[in-house]
Amino acid sequence: MTRKLFTGLKTQVYEHPFDRKALISLERTPVLPTLLKKVNEYGIDKLLQMQIIGSEFKVTPRNFPDLHDAFIETCNILDVAPIPELYLFRGTGYIKTYAIGVEKPVVGVNIEGMEWLSCDELMFLFGHEVARIKGKYLAYQQMAYVMPVVKNIIGTTTLGIGGLAVNGLEIALYNWMIMSKFTADRAGLLACQQIDIAITALMKLGGLPDEYLNEDTINDFVMQARSFELGNLDSLGKLTKTFSFMEYNLPWTVMRASELLKWVDSGDYENLLKGKEPEIHTVETEDTEKSEKDEKDDEDWNFLTGWDKTNQS
């Protein structure tokens, strides 16, 4: 099939509102700049790069042509340049992908991803990963990966940061990691441009083998996704949100399918395919037009104060 190329595509036109709220909350956390600086000083970015280059297979048009072609087409559709390097890594028993590297981003997919996914489904997952590069948020993502190590270092050296503040930042990071999946999935759909493909890719990502994919299992999964209500998230207490999203490495496929289907149903996805971009609201505009309800929403997403108050009670 011939897919639309989104020349000049901006992340904001497909950004999920929960992603935006979580990111604003994260970036307003006072200890974030200090920890980012420390992570850079420890050379985490270069260490991760060395681990990949030293242990994984670099994908080229010669060794894994189908994998390479699906990745290149994804980057071209989403207007990602320069095109990152792609690596293939060992099996884990389930589909896994990643995007890392602040200075020189790379994308990885494991053996299961290559073997279990069709080329179209691979494009959905590749779109999900390159969206993280396009959004330029890899520094935050890498911090989440190394947070347990950073917390141990802080526990012995403090770095002038209180333990409660670090716990609040960790929760905000993990929450944003989950919310950012919604935006990344939208990019994945823009890459493969077939909602049916996105759904089956998510089902496989959730661990369902290909032989169990049939009309009944797919329809039931879609029904389950449509009945899932994430819209009540804003009404949840901070502590509930905290426990809900500590397992950010879970695939959360039903929840993600639910949000992706809502985006398709809204007509925004179809409008993008037709070249009609939504109006982009900047943080400055939102701050200028903020109402009392908006301010309460911001407070509900402030995990730093939520953690402090919980521990002081």
PASEBA-1860 file (N, C-alpha, C; in nm, 3 decimals):
! residues 313
1> MTRKLFTG> 0.083/-0.120/0.000/0.000/0.000/0.000/0.087/0.125/0.000 ~ 0.033/0.233/-0.057/0.104/0.360/-0.058/0.063/0.440/0.064 ~ 0.161/0.477/0.145/0.133/0.550/0.269/0.167/0.697/0.254 ~ 0.094/0.780/0.328/0.116/0.923/0.327/0.245/0.956/0.400 ~ 0.324/1.048/0.344/0.443/1.099/0.411/0.408/1.228/0.482 ~ 0.443/1.239/0.609/0.410/1.357/0.688/0.531/1.451/0.693 ~ 0.554/1.520/0.584/0.667/1.611/0.576/0.648/1.728/0.673 ~ 0.752/1.754/0.754/0.744/1.864/0.850/0.656/1.833/0.970
9> LKTQVYEH> 0.630/1.706/0.996/0.540/1.666/1.105/0.593/1.713/1.241 ~ 0.507/1.776/1.320/0.541/1.821/1.454/0.477/1.727/1.557 ~ 0.552/1.697/1.662/0.502/1.607/1.765/0.372/1.658/1.827 ~ 0.360/1.790/1.838/0.244/1.848/1.907/0.111/1.815/1.840 ~ 0.111/1.786/1.710/-0.016/1.765/1.640/-0.077/1.629/1.675 ~ 0.004/1.538/1.729/-0.053/1.409/1.770/-0.028/1.380/1.918 ~ 0.012/1.479/1.992/0.042/1.461/2.135/-0.084/1.433/2.216 ~ -0.079/1.333/2.301/-0.192/1.299/2.388/-0.196/1.399/2.505
17> PFDRKALI> -0.315/1.447/2.543/-0.322/1.546/2.651/-0.267/1.497/2.785 ~ -0.281/1.369/2.817/-0.225/1.318/2.942/-0.073/1.318/2.937 ~ -0.017/1.294/2.820/0.128/1.302/2.802/0.174/1.444/2.831 ~ 0.104/1.541/2.778/0.141/1.681/2.797/0.133/1.720/2.944 ~ 0.025/1.679/3.012/0.011/1.710/3.155/0.122/1.647/3.237 ~ 0.151/1.520/3.209/0.254/1.450/3.285/0.391/1.509/3.261 ~ 0.417/1.551/3.138/0.547/1.609/3.107/0.564/1.745/3.173 ~ 0.459/1.826/3.173/0.465/1.955/3.239/0.493/1.938/3.388
25> SLERTPVL> 0.423/1.841/3.449/0.445/1.813/3.591/0.588/1.768/3.616 ~ 0.639/1.681/3.529/0.777/1.632/3.545/0.877/1.745/3.532 ~ 0.861/1.830/3.432/0.959/1.936/3.407/0.953/2.046/3.512 ~ 0.844/2.051/3.588/0.834/2.149/3.696/0.886/2.095/3.829 ~ 0.932/1.969/3.829/0.988/1.911/3.951/1.125/1.973/3.977 ~ 1.145/2.038/4.091/1.268/2.116/4.116/1.397/2.035/4.106 ~ 1.394/1.906/4.142/1.519/1.829/4.147/1.558/1.774/4.009 ~ 1.473/1.791/3.908/1.501/1.732/3.778/1.632/1.783/3.717
33> PTLLKKVN> 1.657/1.914/3.711/1.782/1.960/3.649/1.907/1.905/3.718 ~ 1.903/1.895/3.851/2.019/1.843/3.924/2.048/1.699/3.888 ~ 1.944/1.616/3.882/1.965/1.475/3.849/2.005/1.457/3.703 ~ 1.949/1.538/3.613/1.991/1.530/3.473/2.139/1.561/3.459 ~ 2.184/1.660/3.533/2.325/1.696/3.530/2.411/1.582/3.581 ~ 2.368/1.519/3.691/2.446/1.408/3.748/2.450/1.288/3.654 ~ 2.337/1.257/3.592/2.332/1.146/3.497/2.429/1.171/3.382 ~ 2.435/1.298/3.336/2.529/1.332/3.229/2.673/1.319/3.276
41> EYGIDKLL> 2.699/1.361/3.399/2.835/1.352/3.453/2.883/1.208/3.464 ~ 2.792/1.117/3.494/2.828/0.976/3.507/2.844/0.908/3.372 ~ 2.813/0.980/3.263/2.832/0.924/3.130/2.737/0.812/3.094 ~ 2.613/0.819/3.147/2.517/0.712/3.122/2.489/0.696/2.973 ~ 2.479/0.808/2.902/2.447/0.803/2.759/2.553/0.724/2.682 ~ 2.679/0.754/2.709/2.788/0.684/2.639/2.797/0.537/2.681 ~ 2.767/0.510/2.807/2.770/0.372/2.855/2.664/0.287/2.785 ~ 2.542/0.341/2.772/2.436/0.269/2.704/2.471/0.246/2.558
49> QMQIIGSE> 2.530/0.347/2.495/2.573/0.333/2.356/2.675/0.220/2.343 ~ 2.772/0.216/2.435/2.876/0.114/2.429/2.817/-0.025/2.446 ~ 2.720/-0.040/2.537/2.657/-0.170/2.558/2.589/-0.219/2.431 ~ 2.521/-0.129/2.361/2.450/-0.167/2.239/2.548/-0.205/2.128 ~ 2.642/-0.117/2.101/2.737/-0.142/1.993/2.822/-0.265/2.020 ~ 2.849/-0.290/2.148/2.935/-0.401/2.184/2.867/-0.535/2.196 ~ 2.732/-0.539/2.189/2.665/-0.667/2.213/2.551/-0.699/2.117 ~ 2.506/-0.602/2.037/2.391/-0.626/1.951/2.428/-0.620/1.803
57> FKVTPRNF> 2.337/-0.667/1.718/2.361/-0.674/1.574/2.308/-0.548/1.506 ~ 2.397/-0.477/1.439/2.354/-0.359/1.364/2.281/-0.403/1.238 ~ 2.160/-0.350/1.217/2.078/-0.389/1.103/2.118/-0.308/0.980 ~ 2.141/-0.378/0.870/2.177/-0.314/0.743/2.086/-0.369/0.633 ~ 2.086/-0.307/0.514/2.005/-0.361/0.403/2.049/-0.501/0.360 ~ 2.172/-0.539/0.395/2.226/-0.667/0.351/2.191/-0.781/0.447 ~ 2.202/-0.756/0.580/2.183/-0.869/0.672/2.036/-0.895/0.708 ~ 1.957/-0.789/0.731/1.815/-0.807/0.764/1.734/-0.707/0.681
65> PDLHDAFI> 1.719/-0.733/0.551/1.657/-0.634/0.460/1.514/-0.596/0.495 ~ 1.431/-0.693/0.534/1.290/-0.661/0.565/1.281/-0.570/0.687 ~ 1.361/-0.601/0.787/1.365/-0.520/0.909/1.413/-0.379/0.876 ~ 1.518/-0.372/0.798/1.577/-0.244/0.760/1.478/-0.160/0.680 ~ 1.412/-0.222/0.582/1.320/-0.147/0.496/1.200/-0.093/0.574 ~ 1.146/-0.175/0.667/1.033/-0.129/0.748/1.073/-0.010/0.834 ~ 1.194/-0.013/0.886/1.242/0.097/0.971/1.264/0.223/0.889 ~ 1.327/0.211/0.775/1.353/0.328/0.690/1.222/0.392/0.646
73> ETCNILDV> 1.126/0.310/0.605/0.997/0.364/0.562/0.928/0.437/0.677 ~ 0.936/0.382/0.797/0.876/0.446/0.914/0.937/0.584/0.937 ~ 1.069/0.592/0.934/1.137/0.720/0.956/1.101/0.821/0.848 ~ 1.090/0.775/0.724/1.054/0.866/0.616/0.911/0.918/0.631 ~ 0.819/0.831/0.671/0.679/0.872/0.689/0.667/0.977/0.798 ~ 0.738/0.956/0.909/0.728/1.047/1.024/0.828/1.162/1.017 ~ 0.900/1.172/0.907/0.995/1.281/0.885/1.099/1.288/0.996 ~ 1.162/1.175/1.022/1.268/1.166/1.123/1.403/1.168/1.051
81> APIPELYL> 1.482/1.270/1.077/1.614/1.282/1.015/1.710/1.351/1.113 ~ 1.836/1.306/1.116/1.890/1.192/1.042/1.830/1.061/1.093 ~ 1.830/0.961/1.007/1.772/0.831/1.044/1.863/0.762/1.145 ~ 1.809/0.721/1.261/1.892/0.655/1.363/1.939/0.517/1.316 ~ 2.040/0.465/1.382/2.083/0.328/1.356/1.984/0.232/1.424 ~ 1.967/0.115/1.363/1.877/0.012/1.415/1.958/-0.110/1.456 ~ 1.926/-0.166/1.574/1.997/-0.283/1.624/1.900/-0.395/1.658 ~ 1.946/-0.517/1.641/1.870/-0.637/1.673/1.937/-0.705/1.792
89> FRGTGYIK> 1.857/-0.733/1.898/1.917/-0.794/2.016/1.850/-0.925/2.052 ~ 1.908/-0.995/2.146/1.870/-1.133/2.177/1.726/-1.144/2.227 ~ 1.675/-1.266/2.217/1.538/-1.291/2.258/1.517/-1.278/2.407 ~ 1.397/-1.236/2.442/1.360/-1.219/2.583/1.236/-1.301/2.619 ~ 1.178/-1.368/2.519/1.055/-1.442/2.542/0.930/-1.361/2.516 ~ 0.947/-1.234/2.486/0.835/-1.146/2.451/0.890/-1.034/2.364 ~ 0.802/-0.962/2.294/0.844/-0.855/2.204/0.894/-0.736/2.285 ~ 1.008/-0.684/2.245/1.065/-0.570/2.315/1.136/-0.478/2.216
97> TYAIGVEK> 1.116/-0.350/2.234/1.186/-0.249/2.154/1.236/-0.139/2.246 ~ 1.324/-0.056/2.196/1.373/0.057/2.275/1.420/0.168/2.183 ~ 1.433/0.287/2.237/1.500/0.400/2.172/1.580/0.470/2.280 ~ 1.710/0.480/2.260/1.795/0.548/2.357/1.900/0.630/2.284 ~ 1.970/0.713/2.361/2.080/0.791/2.305/2.043/0.936/2.284 ~ 2.087/1.022/2.375/2.055/1.164/2.365/2.136/1.228/2.253 ~ 2.266/1.201/2.251/2.354/1.262/2.150/2.341/1.193/2.015 ~ 2.332/1.061/2.015/2.319/0.985/1.891/2.215/0.875/1.912
105> PVVGVNIE> 2.088/0.905/1.886/1.980/0.809/1.914/1.993/0.681/1.832 ~ 1.957/0.570/1.892/1.950/0.441/1.822/1.820/0.372/1.865 ~ 1.772/0.283/1.779/1.650/0.207/1.806/1.687/0.060/1.804 ~ 1.623/-0.018/1.891/1.649/-0.162/1.897/1.520/-0.241/1.897 ~ 1.526/-0.360/1.841/1.415/-0.455/1.843/1.474/-0.593/1.869 ~ 1.401/-0.677/1.944/1.457/-0.808/1.973/1.414/-0.912/1.870 ~ 1.470/-1.033/1.883/1.444/-1.140/1.788/1.294/-1.169/1.777 ~ 1.224/-1.170/1.891/1.080/-1.197/1.889/1.005/-1.092/1.806
113> GMEWLSCD> 1.046/-0.967/1.820/0.982/-0.862/1.742/0.998/-0.885/1.593 ~ 1.119/-0.926/1.553/1.145/-0.951/1.411/1.067/-1.072/1.361 ~ 1.058/-1.177/1.443/0.997/-1.302/1.399/0.844/-1.305/1.414 ~ 0.792/-1.238/1.514/0.649/-1.248/1.544/0.563/-1.141/1.478 ~ 0.627/-1.033/1.434/0.551/-0.922/1.377/0.565/-0.918/1.225 ~ 0.455/-0.881/1.158/0.462/-0.857/1.013/0.535/-0.725/0.990 ~ 0.569/-0.697/0.866/0.638/-0.572/0.836/0.552/-0.451/0.873 ~ 0.421/-0.461/0.849/0.330/-0.351/0.884/0.324/-0.332/1.035
121> ELMFLFGH> 0.319/-0.443/1.109/0.316/-0.434/1.256/0.448/-0.380/1.310 ~ 0.558/-0.416/1.246/0.687/-0.360/1.285/0.688/-0.209/1.269 ~ 0.623/-0.160/1.166/0.619/-0.015/1.143/0.544/0.055/1.255 ~ 0.441/-0.010/1.309/0.371/0.049/1.423/0.466/0.062/1.542 ~ 0.540/-0.045/1.573/0.633/-0.039/1.686/0.751/0.054/1.660 ~ 0.801/0.056/1.538/0.909/0.148/1.505/0.860/0.292/1.516 ~ 0.736/0.318/1.471/0.681/0.452/1.484/0.671/0.494/1.629 ~ 0.633/0.398/1.715/0.625/0.423/1.859/0.761/0.467/1.913
129> EVARIKGK> 0.867/0.400/1.870/1.001/0.430/1.924/1.060/0.558/1.867 ~ 1.049/0.580/1.736/1.110/0.700/1.679/1.034/0.826/1.722 ~ 0.909/0.809/1.767/0.835/0.923/1.821/0.905/0.977/1.946 ~ 0.968/0.890/2.022/1.042/0.933/2.141/1.165/1.015/2.101 ~ 1.226/0.977/1.990/1.340/1.054/1.938/1.291/1.187/1.884 ~ 1.183/1.183/1.810/1.128/1.305/1.750/1.086/1.406/1.857 ~ 1.035/1.354/1.971/0.993/1.442/2.079/1.108/1.493/2.164 ~ 1.229/1.439/2.143/1.351/1.483/2.213/1.338/1.468/2.365
137> YLAYQQMA> 1.280/1.356/2.408/1.263/1.332/2.551/1.346/1.214/2.601 ~ 1.445/1.171/2.522/1.520/1.052/2.557/1.599/1.067/2.686 ~ 1.636/1.191/2.719/1.711/1.214/2.844/1.626/1.173/2.964 ~ 1.497/1.205/2.962/1.408/1.168/3.071/1.388/1.016/3.074 ~ 1.372/0.958/2.956/1.349/0.814/2.948/1.469/0.738/3.004 ~ 1.589/0.782/2.969/1.709/0.715/3.018/1.724/0.731/3.169 ~ 1.680/0.844/3.221/1.685/0.864/3.365/1.595/0.764/3.435 ~ 1.479/0.737/3.377/1.389/0.637/3.436/1.455/0.500/3.439
145> YVMPVVKN> 1.529/0.466/3.333/1.595/0.336/3.327/1.699/0.320/3.438 ~ 1.772/0.428/3.466/1.883/0.417/3.562/1.845/0.469/3.700 ~ 1.717/0.502/3.720/1.674/0.562/3.846/1.709/0.477/3.968 ~ 1.693/0.344/3.965/1.730/0.265/4.083/1.876/0.282/4.121 ~ 1.966/0.288/4.022/2.109/0.309/4.049/2.133/0.448/4.103 ~ 2.068/0.547/4.041/2.084/0.685/4.086/2.037/0.702/4.230 ~ 1.926/0.635/4.265/1.875/0.644/4.402/1.976/0.587/4.502 ~ 2.043/0.479/4.464/2.144/0.421/4.554/2.261/0.517/4.573
153> IIGTTTLG> 2.301/0.582/4.465/2.410/0.680/4.475/2.369/0.795/4.565 ~ 2.246/0.842/4.545/2.196/0.952/4.626/2.187/0.911/4.773 ~ 2.153/0.784/4.796/2.142/0.736/4.933/2.272/0.743/5.009 ~ 2.385/0.738/4.936/2.515/0.741/5.003/2.581/0.877/4.996 ~ 2.546/0.957/4.894/2.613/1.087/4.877/2.520/1.206/4.893 ~ 2.391/1.183/4.888/2.282/1.282/4.897/2.281/1.383/4.783 ~ 2.397/1.434/4.740/2.404/1.532/4.633/2.323/1.657/4.665 ~ 2.292/1.677/4.790/2.214/1.793/4.829/2.066/1.780/4.799
161> IGGLAVNG> 2.019/1.658/4.773/1.880/1.635/4.737/1.814/1.551/4.844 ~ 1.697/1.590/4.888/1.625/1.512/4.988/1.566/1.386/4.930 ~ 1.554/1.282/5.014/1.502/1.155/4.969/1.359/1.163/4.921 ~ 1.276/1.242/4.989/1.136/1.255/4.949/1.126/1.320/4.812 ~ 1.212/1.418/4.786/1.210/1.486/4.657/1.245/1.388/4.545 ~ 1.342/1.302/4.570/1.381/1.204/4.469/1.269/1.104/4.445 ~ 1.203/1.060/4.552/1.089/0.969/4.536/0.978/1.033/4.454 ~ 0.952/1.161/4.479/0.851/1.232/4.403/0.887/1.241/4.256
169> LEIALYNW> 1.015/1.267/4.228/1.061/1.274/4.090/1.050/1.138/4.022 ~ 1.084/1.031/4.094/1.077/0.897/4.037/0.933/0.863/3.997 ~ 0.838/0.896/4.082/0.698/0.869/4.051/0.653/0.950/3.930 ~ 0.694/1.078/3.925/0.658/1.162/3.811/0.718/1.108/3.682 ~ 0.841/1.055/3.690/0.906/0.996/3.573/0.830/0.874/3.523 ~ 0.796/0.784/3.615/0.727/0.661/3.575/0.588/0.692/3.522 ~ 0.521/0.789/3.582/0.390/0.829/3.534/0.400/0.883/3.391 ~ 0.501/0.968/3.368/0.517/1.023/3.233/0.552/0.914/3.132
177> MIMSKFTA> 0.631/0.815/3.174/0.667/0.706/3.083/0.541/0.635/3.031 ~ 0.443/0.616/3.120/0.318/0.553/3.079/0.239/0.645/2.987 ~ 0.223/0.770/3.028/0.143/0.864/2.949/0.205/0.889/2.811 ~ 0.338/0.887/2.804/0.405/0.912/2.675/0.379/0.799/2.576 ~ 0.342/0.681/2.626/0.310/0.571/2.536/0.190/0.605/2.448 ~ 0.096/0.683/2.500/-0.023/0.719/2.423/0.016/0.803/2.301 ~ 0.105/0.900/2.322/0.153/0.981/2.211/0.232/0.896/2.112 ~ 0.320/0.810/2.164/0.403/0.726/2.078/0.318/0.630/1.995
185> DRAGLLAC> 0.209/0.578/2.054/0.121/0.489/1.979/0.052/0.563/1.864 ~ 0.019/0.688/1.887/-0.041/0.767/1.779/0.058/0.780/1.663 ~ 0.185/0.802/1.695/0.287/0.808/1.590/0.299/0.673/1.521 ~ 0.288/0.565/1.598/0.293/0.432/1.539/0.181/0.410/1.440 ~ 0.061/0.460/1.472/-0.052/0.447/1.381/-0.031/0.533/1.257 ~ 0.026/0.652/1.274/0.056/0.735/1.158/0.158/0.669/1.067 ~ 0.242/0.583/1.125/0.344/0.514/1.045/0.282/0.398/0.966 ~ 0.206/0.311/1.033/0.149/0.194/0.963/0.021/0.228/0.889
193> QQIDIAIT> -0.053/0.330/0.938/-0.174/0.385/0.875/-0.285/0.281/0.857 ~ -0.291/0.185/0.952/-0.400/0.087/0.955/-0.430/0.055/1.101 ~ -0.549/0.094/1.149/-0.582/0.072/1.289/-0.588/-0.078/1.321 ~ -0.629/-0.161/1.223/-0.632/-0.306/1.247/-0.492/-0.360/1.273 ~ -0.394/-0.307/1.202/-0.255/-0.348/1.221/-0.206/-0.303/1.358 ~ -0.240/-0.183/1.397/-0.200/-0.132/1.529/-0.257/-0.220/1.640 ~ -0.382/-0.262/1.624/-0.447/-0.346/1.725/-0.379/-0.482/1.736 ~ -0.353/-0.548/1.623/-0.287/-0.679/1.631/-0.144/-0.668/1.682
201> ALMKLGGL> -0.077/-0.557/1.651/0.058/-0.536/1.704/0.054/-0.523/1.855 ~ -0.045/-0.450/1.907/-0.059/-0.436/2.052/-0.094/-0.569/2.118 ~ -0.177/-0.649/2.053/-0.212/-0.780/2.108/-0.089/-0.871/2.117 ~ -0.005/-0.869/2.013/0.118/-0.947/2.016/0.214/-0.892/2.120 ~ 0.218/-0.759/2.133/0.302/-0.697/2.234/0.258/-0.739/2.373 ~ 0.128/-0.766/2.389/0.074/-0.812/2.516/0.099/-0.959/2.542 ~ 0.159/-1.028/2.445/0.199/-1.167/2.466/0.115/-1.271/2.396 ~ 0.017/-1.230/2.315/-0.069/-1.328/2.247/0.000/-1.378/2.121
209> PDEYLNED> 0.025/-1.509/2.111/0.090/-1.565/1.991/0.003/-1.546/1.867 ~ 0.068/-1.544/1.752/0.001/-1.519/1.626/-0.110/-1.621/1.598 ~ -0.090/-1.748/1.639/-0.189/-1.851/1.608/-0.321/-1.831/1.681 ~ -0.322/-1.745/1.782/-0.446/-1.718/1.855/-0.517/-1.592/1.804 ~ -0.458/-1.528/1.705/-0.521/-1.410/1.649/-0.625/-1.451/1.545 ~ -0.750/-1.428/1.576/-0.858/-1.457/1.482/-0.966/-1.351/1.501 ~ -1.070/-1.360/1.424/-1.176/-1.258/1.428/-1.235/-1.245/1.569 ~ -1.256/-1.355/1.637/-1.317/-1.351/1.770/-1.224/-1.287/1.874
217> TINDFVMQ> -1.097/-1.330/1.876/-1.006/-1.275/1.977/-0.980/-1.127/1.953 ~ -0.971/-1.088/1.825/-0.949/-0.947/1.794/-1.070/-0.863/1.832 ~ -1.190/-0.910/1.797/-1.312/-0.836/1.830/-1.331/-0.823/1.980 ~ -1.303/-0.930/2.054/-1.316/-0.925/2.200/-1.214/-0.830/2.262 ~ -1.094/-0.827/2.207/-0.992/-0.735/2.256/-1.035/-0.590/2.234 ~ -1.090/-0.564/2.117/-1.137/-0.428/2.086/-1.251/-0.390/2.179 ~ -1.344/-0.483/2.205/-1.454/-0.456/2.298/-1.400/-0.427/2.438 ~ -1.302/-0.505/2.481/-1.241/-0.483/2.613/-1.175/-0.346/2.619
225> ARSFELGN> -1.106/-0.310/2.511/-1.038/-0.180/2.507/-1.138/-0.065/2.511 ~ -1.248/-0.079/2.437/-1.347/0.028/2.433/-1.419/0.044/2.568 ~ -1.424/-0.063/2.645/-1.491/-0.054/2.775/-1.397/-0.004/2.885 ~ -1.268/0.004/2.854/-1.171/0.052/2.954/-1.183/0.202/2.966 ~ -1.198/0.251/3.088/-1.218/0.394/3.110/-1.096/0.456/3.176 ~ -1.011/0.518/3.094/-0.899/0.594/3.150/-0.940/0.739/3.176 ~ -1.056/0.778/3.124/-1.100/0.916/3.140/-1.118/0.956/3.285 ~ -1.131/0.858/3.375/-1.148/0.889/3.516/-1.015/0.910/3.588
233> LDSLGKLT> -0.904/0.907/3.515/-0.773/0.917/3.578/-0.758/1.046/3.657 ~ -0.809/1.157/3.602/-0.793/1.284/3.671/-0.862/1.286/3.806 ~ -0.962/1.200/3.826/-1.034/1.199/3.953/-0.970/1.108/4.057 ~ -0.868/1.033/4.016/-0.800/0.945/4.110/-0.709/1.025/4.203 ~ -0.692/0.977/4.324/-0.600/1.041/4.416/-0.457/1.018/4.374 ~ -0.367/1.102/4.424/-0.226/1.092/4.387/-0.168/0.956/4.425 ~ -0.204/0.907/4.543/-0.148/0.781/4.587/-0.194/0.667/4.497 ~ -0.321/0.673/4.453/-0.372/0.571/4.362/-0.298/0.574/4.230
241> KTFSFMEY> -0.274/0.694/4.178/-0.198/0.707/4.054/-0.059/0.650/4.070 ~ 0.001/0.677/4.185/0.136/0.631/4.212/0.145/0.479/4.202 ~ 0.056/0.409/4.270/0.059/0.263/4.267/0.018/0.208/4.130 ~ -0.065/0.282/4.058/-0.113/0.236/3.928/-0.002/0.233/3.825 ~ 0.094/0.324/3.837/0.190/0.342/3.729/0.335/0.313/3.767 ~ 0.358/0.253/3.885/0.495/0.217/3.920/0.550/0.111/3.825 ~ 0.464/0.023/3.774/0.508/-0.081/3.681/0.503/-0.026/3.538 ~ 0.587/0.071/3.509/0.581/0.136/3.379/0.630/0.045/3.267
249> NLPWTVMR> 0.703/-0.062/3.300/0.754/-0.153/3.198/0.649/-0.254/3.149 ~ 0.534/-0.260/3.216/0.426/-0.346/3.167/0.378/-0.293/3.031 ~ 0.331/-0.380/2.942/0.288/-0.333/2.810/0.163/-0.245/2.812 ~ 0.073/-0.263/2.911/-0.050/-0.183/2.922/-0.126/-0.179/2.789 ~ -0.135/-0.294/2.721/-0.187/-0.295/2.585/-0.336/-0.262/2.575 ~ -0.417/-0.307/2.670/-0.560/-0.277/2.665/-0.582/-0.126/2.683 ~ -0.515/-0.069/2.780/-0.527/0.075/2.804/-0.481/0.155/2.683 ~ -0.371/0.113/2.624/-0.317/0.185/2.508/-0.409/0.171/2.387
257> ASELLKWV> -0.465/0.053/2.366/-0.560/0.033/2.256/-0.683/0.120/2.277 ~ -0.727/0.131/2.401/-0.843/0.213/2.432/-0.821/0.358/2.391 ~ -0.706/0.413/2.428/-0.677/0.552/2.395/-0.656/0.572/2.245 ~ -0.598/0.473/2.178/-0.576/0.485/2.034/-0.708/0.482/1.958 ~ -0.799/0.395/2.002/-0.930/0.389/1.937/-1.009/0.518/1.958 ~ -0.995/0.579/2.075/-1.063/0.707/2.101/-1.011/0.814/2.006 ~ -0.882/0.812/1.980/-0.821/0.911/1.890/-0.875/0.892/1.748 ~ -0.887/0.767/1.704/-0.942/0.739/1.572/-1.088/0.783/1.566
265> DSGDYENL> -1.165/0.749/1.669/-1.307/0.785/1.672/-1.329/0.936/1.672 ~ -1.233/1.011/1.728/-1.247/1.157/1.736/-1.238/1.224/1.600 ~ -1.180/1.154/1.502/-1.163/1.211/1.369/-1.029/1.281/1.350 ~ -0.953/1.301/1.459/-0.825/1.372/1.448/-0.723/1.294/1.364 ~ -0.723/1.162/1.379/-0.631/1.080/1.300/-0.662/1.092/1.151 ~ -0.789/1.080/1.116/-0.829/1.090/0.975/-0.798/1.228/0.919 ~ -0.815/1.332/1.001/-0.783/1.467/0.956/-0.635/1.482/0.925 ~ -0.548/1.420/1.007/-0.405/1.425/0.979/-0.372/1.356/0.848
273> LKGKEPEI> -0.438/1.244/0.821/-0.417/1.175/0.694/-0.457/1.263/0.576 ~ -0.557/1.348/0.598/-0.605/1.437/0.492/-0.527/1.569/0.488 ~ -0.429/1.583/0.578/-0.348/1.705/0.579/-0.404/1.817/0.663 ~ -0.508/1.786/0.745/-0.567/1.888/0.831/-0.510/1.874/0.972 ~ -0.421/1.965/1.009/-0.357/1.957/1.141/-0.440/2.033/1.245 ~ -0.447/1.979/1.367/-0.521/2.050/1.474/-0.444/2.172/1.520 ~ -0.513/2.263/1.586/-0.447/2.380/1.641/-0.356/2.339/1.756 ~ -0.233/2.390/1.754/-0.135/2.354/1.856/-0.144/2.454/1.970
281> HTVETEDT> -0.162/2.403/2.093/-0.167/2.486/2.212/-0.033/2.476/2.285 ~ 0.036/2.587/2.295/0.164/2.587/2.366/0.141/2.597/2.515 ~ 0.245/2.568/2.593/0.236/2.579/2.738/0.206/2.723/2.778 ~ 0.266/2.819/2.703/0.245/2.960/2.736/0.099/2.998/2.717 ~ 0.039/2.948/2.608/-0.102/2.977/2.582/-0.190/2.917/2.690 ~ -0.158/2.793/2.728/-0.237/2.726/2.832/-0.226/2.801/2.964 ~ -0.105/2.849/2.997/-0.087/2.923/3.121/-0.167/3.052/3.120 ~ -0.173/3.119/3.004/-0.246/3.245/2.994/-0.395/3.224/3.011
289> EKSEKDEK> -0.445/3.113/2.959/-0.589/3.087/2.960/-0.630/2.997/3.075 ~ -0.544/2.977/3.173/-0.569/2.880/3.278/-0.686/2.922/3.367 ~ -0.771/2.826/3.396/-0.885/2.847/3.485/-0.859/2.778/3.617 ~ -0.951/2.794/3.712/-0.936/2.726/3.841/-0.933/2.575/3.822 ~ -1.013/2.523/3.729/-1.013/2.380/3.704/-0.878/2.335/3.651 ~ -0.818/2.413/3.560/-0.687/2.378/3.505/-0.583/2.373/3.615 ~ -0.589/2.471/3.709/-0.491/2.475/3.817/-0.505/2.353/3.907 ~ -0.631/2.310/3.931/-0.652/2.191/4.011/-0.600/2.067/3.939
297> DDEDWNFL> -0.619/2.063/3.806/-0.566/1.951/3.727/-0.415/1.943/3.742 ~ -0.347/2.059/3.736/-0.201/2.061/3.751/-0.162/2.007/3.887 ~ -0.235/2.046/3.992/-0.203/2.000/4.126/-0.224/1.850/4.138 ~ -0.328/1.798/4.071/-0.353/1.655/4.075/-0.242/1.574/4.009 ~ -0.167/1.639/3.920/-0.058/1.570/3.851/0.078/1.605/3.913 ~ 0.077/1.673/4.028/0.202/1.709/4.095/0.239/1.599/4.192 ~ 0.320/1.506/4.148/0.352/1.389/4.229/0.454/1.420/4.338 ~ 0.528/1.529/4.321/0.625/1.567/4.424/0.553/1.607/4.552
305> TGWDKTNQ> 0.457/1.699/4.541/0.384/1.741/4.660/0.296/1.629/4.711 ~ 0.244/1.548/4.619/0.161/1.435/4.661/0.237/1.337/4.746 ~ 0.362/1.310/4.709/0.444/1.217/4.787/0.478/1.275/4.923 ~ 0.515/1.404/4.921/0.552/1.469/5.048/0.437/1.467/5.146 ~ 0.316/1.504/5.102/0.201/1.510/5.191/0.164/1.373/5.244 ~ 0.176/1.271/5.158/0.143/1.136/5.198/0.236/1.089/5.310 ~ 0.363/1.120/5.297/0.460/1.074/5.396/0.459/1.157/5.524 ~ 0.400/1.277/5.515/0.395/1.361/5.635/0.271/1.333/5.718
313> S> 0.172/1.264/5.660/0.048/1.240/5.733/0.061/1.124/5.829
END
